[in-house]
Amino acid sequence: QVQLVESGGGLVQAGGSLRLSCAASGFGFRNYAMGWFRQAPGKEREFVGRISWNGESIDYSDSVKGRFTISRDNAKNTEYLQMNSLKPEDTAVYYCARHFSRAHYDPAGYDSWGQGTQVTVSS
């Protein structure tokens, strides 16, 4: 079965960096675009970014553009989210997801999700 497992979250001071990983199994990882979303308490799930199957096309939300970088290693079935210059407003649970259809920023277009990893940025 499809499984996505995030790791790398934690507590970091504002201005710091974290690198999240998403290990995929149970499907042909190299055939799918993958995305990252986040959800803060009391807020809706928010699109962070999405990477095409071959890594040649990457989209970011305006809120993270220039600070976050998405990459993937198809040989390792793993997607990454490098987060730099973190801000307290980046605090959320971060999820990776498999893109299935629809617009890349629409959570409904993702059919498999990880359990999430907590990122907390202190001021």
C-alpha positions in Angstrom: 0.0 0.0 0.0 1.0 3.6 -0.5 3.0 4.9 2.4 4.5 8.4 3.0 6.6 9.1 6.1 7.8 12.5 6.9 10.7 13.2 9.2 13.0 16.1 10.2 10.7 18.4 12.0 11.6 20.0 15.3 12.0 23.2 17.3 14.2 25.9 15.7 14.8 29.6 16.4 13.6 32.3 13.9 16.1 32.6 11.2 17.2 29.0 11.4 16.9 26.1 9.0 15.4 22.6 8.9 15.3 19.9 6.3 12.2 17.7 6.0 12.2 14.4 4.3 9.4 12.3 2.9 10.1 8.6 2.3 7.7 7.0 -0.1 6.9 3.3 -0.6 4.2 1.1 -2.1 4.0 2.9 -5.5 6.1 4.1 -8.4 7.4 7.2 -6.8 9.2 8.4 -10.0 5.9 8.5 -11.8 4.2 11.1 -9.6 4.5 14.8 -8.8 4.8 15.3 -5.1 3.7 18.2 -2.8 4.2 19.7 0.6 1.4 21.3 2.6 1.2 22.6 6.1 -1.5 23.2 8.7 -1.3 25.5 11.7 -3.7 25.1 14.6 -7.1 26.5 13.8 -6.2 27.1 10.1 -6.9 25.3 6.9 -4.3 23.1 5.2 -2.0 25.4 3.1 -0.1 24.6 0.0 3.7 25.0 0.4 5.1 23.6 -2.9 5.0 20.9 -5.5 7.7 19.2 -7.6 7.1 17.4 -10.9 8.0 13.8 -11.3 11.4 14.5 -12.8 12.1 17.6 -10.6 12.1 20.0 -13.6 9.0 21.9 -12.6 8.6 23.3 -9.1 6.0 25.6 -7.7 5.9 27.4 -4.4 3.5 29.5 -2.5 4.2 33.1 -2.2 4.7 32.8 1.5 7.7 30.5 1.2 9.2 31.5 -2.2 12.8 32.3 -1.9 13.2 30.6 1.5 12.1 27.0 0.9 13.4 24.6 -1.6 11.8 21.4 -2.7 13.8 18.5 -4.3 13.6 14.8 -4.8 15.7 11.8 -5.3 13.9 9.2 -7.3 16.6 6.6 -6.7 15.8 6.9 -3.0 12.1 7.4 -3.3 12.4 10.5 -1.2 11.2 14.1 -1.4 12.8 16.9 0.5 11.8 20.3 1.8 14.7 22.6 2.7 13.5 25.4 4.9 15.7 28.5 5.5 15.1 31.8 7.2 12.3 30.3 9.2 9.8 32.6 10.8 7.4 32.0 13.7 4.5 32.0 11.2 6.0 28.9 9.5 5.0 26.9 12.7 2.7 24.1 11.6 2.5 20.4 10.9 4.0 19.7 7.6 2.7 17.0 5.3 4.0 15.5 2.1 1.4 14.2 -0.4 1.2 12.5 -3.8 -0.3 14.7 -6.5 -3.0 12.9 -8.5 -5.0 15.5 -10.4 -6.3 19.1 -10.4 -4.4 22.2 -9.7 -1.2 21.6 -7.7 -2.3 24.0 -5.0 -5.6 22.2 -4.3 -5.4 19.6 -1.5 -8.2 17.7 -3.2 -5.8 16.9 -6.0 -3.6 14.8 -3.7 -4.7 11.2 -3.0 -2.2 10.0 -0.4 -0.8 11.9 2.6 1.8 11.3 5.3 1.2 11.6 9.0 2.9 14.9 9.2 5.8 16.3 11.1 5.7 19.2 13.5 7.8 22.3 12.8 7.9 24.9 15.6 9.7 28.2 15.1 10.4 30.3 18.2 10.8 34.1 18.1 
